[in-house]
Amino acid sequence: MNSNAMIRTSEPLRLRQALIPFVCIVVLGYFAYHAVYGRYGFIAWLDIQNRIDTLEHQLSEVEGKREQLDRQVALLRPESLDPDLLDERARAALGYGGPNEIVIFLEPQPGGARTPR
């Protein structure tokens, strides 16, 4: 009976010894999962980097468009008024043409692309 008592006490001891590493592995797995898939994990970081690249590209396009518009506005200022540009803008805005001019109306292309002049 003495040997049975020893065996019974050693089984819970083995369970206790295996329980601590098991709990540590589960906790480590939990944190590893959230480090990759969590709200601030690696996958979310990749999505944010993708979004940053897209927005930086859009920003550069908008800045280019703004610079172009700034140049056109500078030409329309009274200090540096270009009569040809003023005439072109007035005719485009009002839809007028000169008596000796031929006006050709073009259909807008899909996607907003303009035909070269």
SULLINGI-V514930 format. One record per backbone hydrogen bond with DSSP energy under -0.5 kcal/mol. NH is the residue of the N-H (numbers start at 1). CO is the residue of the C=O. E is the energy in kcal/mol with one decimal. If there is no record, write none. Layout:
nh | co | e
NH | CO | E
NH | CO | E
This chain:
nh | co | e
5 | 1 | -2.0
6 | 2 | -1.6
7 | 3 | -1.8
8 | 4 | -2.3
9 | 5 | -1.7
10 | 6 | -1.5
11 | 7 | -1.6
12 | 8 | -1.1
13 | 9 | -1.0
14 | 10 | -2.0
15 | 11 | -2.2
16 | 12 | -2.6
17 | 13 | -2.2
18 | 14 | -2.0
19 | 15 | -1.9
20 | 16 | -1.2
21 | 17 | -0.7
22 | 18 | -1.8
23 | 19 | -2.7
24 | 20 | -2.3
25 | 21 | -2.5
26 | 22 | -2.4
27 | 23 | -2.5
28 | 24 | -2.6
29 | 25 | -2.6
30 | 26 | -2.3
31 | 27 | -2.2
32 | 28 | -2.5
33 | 29 | -2.6
34 | 30 | -2.0
35 | 31 | -1.8
36 | 32 | -1.2
36 | 33 | -0.6
37 | 33 | -3.3
38 | 34 | -1.2
41 | 38 | -1.5
42 | 35 | -2.0
43 | 36 | -2.4
45 | 41 | -2.1
46 | 42 | -2.2
47 | 43 | -2.1
48 | 44 | -2.2
49 | 45 | -2.3
50 | 46 | -2.3
51 | 47 | -2.3
52 | 48 | -2.4
53 | 49 | -2.2
54 | 50 | -2.2
55 | 51 | -2.6
56 | 52 | -2.5
57 | 53 | -1.9
58 | 54 | -2.3
59 | 55 | -2.5
60 | 56 | -2.2
61 | 57 | -1.9
62 | 58 | -2.5
63 | 59 | -2.8
64 | 60 | -2.0
65 | 61 | -2.2
66 | 62 | -2.5
67 | 63 | -2.4
68 | 64 | -2.0
69 | 65 | -2.3
70 | 66 | -2.9
71 | 67 | -2.1
72 | 68 | -1.9
73 | 69 | -2.7
74 | 70 | -2.4
75 | 71 | -1.5
76 | 72 | -0.9
76 | 73 | -0.6
77 | 73 | -0.5
77 | 74 | -0.8
80 | 77 | -0.7
81 | 78 | -0.8
82 | 75 | -1.4
83 | 81 | -0.7
86 | 82 | -2.4
87 | 83 | -2.5
88 | 84 | -2.5
89 | 85 | -2.7
90 | 86 | -2.5
91 | 87 | -2.4
92 | 88 | -2.2
93 | 89 | -2.6
94 | 90 | -2.5
95 | 91 | -2.0
96 | 91 | -0.8
101 | 98 | -1.4
103 | 101 | -0.5
104 | 102 | -0.5
105 | 103 | -0.5
106 | 104 | -0.5
109 | 113 | -0.8
112 | 109 | -1.4
113 | 110 | -0.5
